Amino acid sequence: MSATAHRHEDAVARYFEAWNAEDPGARAKAVAAAWTEDGGYTDPLADVRGHEGIAAVITAAREQFPGFEFRLTGRVDGHHDTARFSWELVSTTDGSAPVAGSDVITLDGQDRIRAVFGFLDRVPAGA
């Protein structure tokens, strides 16, 4: 595996650490480790910039889906400063995955996320 592939996989691992952090303090720390200070997160339901805005989006998703965790599906595909990957939101009790999506991230020179562009591939009815 090339060094470029490792940098994309490492960035995505930090991304999932932030999304799966249960404690608000750990979440804030994980967001700061994963994103640049002015980094962004955009999906059909949110468009935010900065660590506080990103942490707020993650907190809202975790509150809407307690007992769930985000998991990578497939592999991370990247080149240059860009990577794409797919994920599911999985129940830790029964393994159901009502939400799934695909994200594209861009990285800075220190491999921190500059921007996330998220797409929702599967959502529960009425959500």
N, C-alpha and C positions, 0 to 999 in steps of 0.2 A: 504494500500500500504506500502511496506517495505521501510526502509531507503535506501536500495540498489537501489530500483526502482527509488526513488526520486533523488538519485545522478546521475543516468543515464539520467533521464528526464531533470534535471537541466543542465547537460552538453550539451545535445542536444539543449535545449532552447538557451544557450549561443552561440552554433554553428550557429543556424539560425539568431541570432542577428548580428553576424559578416557577414554572407552572405547577409543579408538584409539592412545593414547600407549603406545609400546613400552617406553620407559625408565622404571623405577620412580620416579626423581626427577621426570621430566616428568609422569608420571601423577599423582603427589601434588600437584604444582603445578596441574595441570589440574582435579583434583577440588576443590581449594581455590578455584579461580576459578569453578567452576560451582555448587557447593553452599554453603549456609549451614553454619556450623560444626556445628550440631546437625541438619543435613539428614539425610533418610532415603532408603533404597532398599528397596523391597519387591517381590518377584516370587514365583512358586511355589517357588523354590529358596532364597531368601534374604530376610532381614528384618534390616537393619542400620541403625545410626545413626552419624553422625559421619564425618569425612574418612577416618580409618584403616579403619573398617569398609567404607566404600564402595570405597576403593582395594583392599582385600583381595578383595572380590567381583569387581572388574574384573580383578585379577591372576589369580584362579582361572579366570575365563572365557577369558582370553588364553592361559593355560597349557593349557587343555583344547582350544583351537582355535588352535594356532600357525599363522601365515601367513594369518589371516583378519582382516577389518576390518568394523566396523559401518557400515552405510550407510542413510541415510534413504530410504524409499520413499514416494512421494507427497509431499504437502505437510503443513506444520504447520498445525493448526487450533486456534485459541485464542480465548479471551475472558477478560476480567478478569485474574485471576492464575493461570489454568489453561490448559493446552494439551495436545493429544493428537497423536500421530504414530505412524507405523509404520516398522519397520526390518527389515533382513536382515543376517545375518552371512555375509559373502561371502569366498570363497577368492580370494586375490590371484593365484594361479597358474592356476586353471581356471574361475573365475567361478561355481562352484557355491555355493548358498546353503542349507545344511542347516537353519539355524535362522532363524526370523522371529518377530517379535512386535509388539506395540503397547504404547505407554506413555502414561501420563497424568502430567503434572508440575504442581506448584503452585510459584509464585514468591513471593519476598518483595518488599518495596518497592524493593530494589536489583536486581531481576531475577535473583537467585540462586535456585537450586532449593531449595525447602523440603522437598519430598517427591516421590518417583517411585513410581508404582504400575505395575508391569510385568506384561504378560500374554504368554505364549508361544503363538504361533499355529501354529508348525511346529517340531518337534524330531526329531532322528534317532532311529530305533528303538534302544532300549536306553540312551538317554541319561538 
